[in-house]
Each structure stands twice: as structure tokens, then as C-alpha cells.
Amino acid sequence: MDALSAAWLERLADRLSRTEGDLAAHRAVVCRETLAELAYPAFAGNWEEAVNDEALPLGTRLALSRLDPRNVTLEPEYYSDCDDARFQPVKPLLWLWYSFDRLPIGGQNVELGIPLRRMLAPLIFKRCGANFKAFQHVEFSFGYNLEVGDNVVVHRHVLLDDRGGIRLGNRVSISDYANVYSHTHSIVEQAEVTNAQTVLEDGVRITYHATVLAGVHVHEQGMVGALAVATKDVRPYHVYVGIPAKSVRVKPNAPEPATILRTTEGRLQRPTPEL
Ligand SMILES: CC(C)(COP(=O)(O)OP(=O)(O)OC[C@H]1O[C@@H](n2cnc3c(N)ncnc32)[C@H](O)[C@@H]1OP(=O)(O)O)[C@@H](O)C(=O)NCCC(=O)NCCS
């Protein structure tokens, strides 16, 4: 990485290293100042005056004011199950993450984007292991309900709905445009929401445009094929495809017990033939 990018990241990491006091307020200021420098440098030094300057176009003042996450409402803030005490300190970091991705300097800028997100992730998630790699336009629900193991890769435009909690093991890979959910709605009462933790164990791969529904447990080395919808647990080392996803094969490197499904309650269950 070049010296300028490294110095910028180091200064941001230093400013976000605070662990005491009003973290939500502190991070909101860091987020706003960081975005102002990147997006509206002419106003970075006099943000407050500019927001209140009636000589400036209304749209400019509005755009400037919304760099501060306290002037924005994010979707989870409309959910009754969102824990405000946990969400408010992560909200500025999510706003910075999403906004960076929409700037010329962000988006496709992998060299800067990956280390920036790797620095933000442990401050947002419940747990984040080593070498986390996220490409552009990844979105979360709460962020604080996500547990991530080591060497996890999340590709572009992935939705990680951690409302009911998501746990990702080590070496999990989630491909472009995949969706992992952890909440669902009653088919009768749309407002009735059920949260259920979704688990992707070690070595799991969720491939392009696939969807994993709430509460599904994808066991170690399981794979969900392109465009599949996993509505039920995925057996270890099995490759599931289609809607609803069914096993089409066991990976050739599977150990013998891979033909056995371990349920989320930990019970062992003989699989029934699915093809
Ligand atoms: C899931 C996948 C890996 C399966 O590959 P495979 O083990 O070589 O399986 P095959 O191509 O032999 O397919 C087996 C059967 O499933 C079908 N099938 C394969 N992928 C499918 C999919 N995504 N959706 C529906 N059916 C699929 C095949 O048509 C074939 O059916 P048939 O037996 O009736 O002819 C692959 O199809 C896939 O979805 N790849 C996504 C790309 C990828 O790997 N991304 C990873 C990036 S990290």
C-alpha cells in the first residue's frame, strides 16, 4: 500500500481506538470529518458554518449535514428488536463503511477498501477473526449480531442480515450477490417477525446469488450452489443446488461421517436420499 493511503488509515484507526466515554458521539464526529474530507474537502474545515450558511444551496447544506450519522436514520432503527444501546455505537461505523463504498475513492478501490473494512469490522461485529476480507457494497442489518471466524471472505453486494444472529466459522466464503438471512415473517401477520440464528460452519461456501434462509445450519465444508435457496440444514461436505436446495453430490474429499446430518440441536440423523 502507498504511503498516503497507509497514513490515512493509520490516523483513522488511531481516532477509532477509543474504548471509553460516549462512543456513539465520538465515532459520529470521526465519521463526519472523515467523509467531509473525502467527499466535500472544500467544507471539511468549516462543516458546521457551511451547514448553517443560507447562502449555500439547500441541497449542499443537506448533503453536508447527512455526513453526520446522527442526522440519518438507518433501517434497523425502525425495528422493535434493534437494541439501541448496541446499535448506536456501531451506526457511525456502518455509515462510514456504506458511504465510503459510494465515493470515487471507495467502491472498486480494493487496495484501500479491504484494509479499511478489516479495521472497522472488529469494532462493529460481535466477534471478528484474523484476515477478514470484505469487498464493496456488503450490507448488514445490525452488524453487532455477527460472529466471524478467521480467513473469512465476503464478496461484493452480499447481504448479511444478522438480525437474529449469524455465525460464520473459519475460512467461510460468501460469493457475489448472496443473501444470508436470520429473520423471517409470519405468512399471516406480516409484522410478526421470528429471529433465528443462521450458522455457516468452517469451510462453507455460499456461491453467487444464493440465499440462505433464517435458522439454517450449513455444516462444515457444505456448499450452496449458484442461485440456490437453502431452506433447510446443509449436510457437511455436501453440495446443494436449486430451489429449495437439495444435495447433488458429496465432495470427493469428504470423510465418511459426511453422509450424516448433525442437526442444530446436536443430534445425529441419518440422511434420507434427496435425489
Ligand atoms: C454447485 C456447483 C459447484 C456444482 O458443481 P458440480 O459439482 O461440478 O456439479 P455439476 O455441474 O456436475 O452438476 C450436477 C447437477 O446439478 C445441476 N446443477 C449444478 N449447479 C446448479 C445450480 N447452481 N443450480 C441448479 N442446478 C445445478 C447440474 O445441471 C447437474 O444436473 P444433472 O445431473 O441433471 O445434469 C456449481 O454448479 C455452482 O453453482 N458453482 C457456482 C460457482 C462457484 O463455484 N462459485 C464459487 C465462488 S467462491
The ligand as an ORCA input file, in Angstrom:
! r2SCAN-3c Opt
* xyz 0 1
  C     -22.700    -26.016     -7.117
  C     -21.642    -26.260     -8.193
  C     -20.275    -26.041     -7.620
  C     -21.837    -27.689     -8.643
  O     -20.793    -28.069     -9.489
  P     -20.505    -29.637     -9.787
  O     -20.262    -30.368     -8.510
  O     -19.452    -29.662    -10.832
  O     -21.878    -30.170    -10.310
  P     -22.338    -30.490    -11.802
  O     -22.022    -29.359    -12.697
  O     -21.804    -31.848    -12.150
  O     -23.910    -30.582    -11.611
  C     -24.611    -31.635    -11.006
  C     -26.081    -31.455    -11.355
  O     -26.588    -30.285    -10.672
  C     -27.009    -29.306    -11.618
  N     -26.557    -28.019    -11.134
  C     -25.278    -27.615    -10.929
  N     -25.229    -26.385    -10.435
  C     -26.507    -25.991    -10.310
  C     -27.092    -24.822     -9.839
  N     -26.349    -23.809     -9.372
  N     -28.440    -24.739     -9.823
  C     -29.200    -25.771    -10.298
  N     -28.697    -26.917    -10.744
  C     -27.363    -27.022    -10.753
  C     -26.360    -29.689    -12.925
  O     -27.092    -29.240    -14.026
  C     -26.344    -31.186    -12.816
  O     -27.624    -31.685    -13.082
  P     -27.829    -33.024    -13.965
  O     -27.175    -34.100    -13.160
  O     -29.320    -33.143    -14.058
  O     -27.161    -32.771    -15.268
  C     -21.776    -25.274     -9.359
  O     -22.781    -25.591    -10.232
  C     -22.022    -23.862     -8.922
  O     -23.154    -23.438     -8.599
  N     -20.968    -23.087     -8.942
  C     -21.048    -21.715     -8.536
  C     -19.798    -21.042     -8.901
  C     -18.796    -21.184     -7.829
  O     -18.185    -22.201     -7.661
  N     -18.617    -20.145     -7.100
  C     -17.684    -20.158     -6.016
  C     -17.053    -18.853     -5.907
  S     -16.322    -18.719     -4.334
*
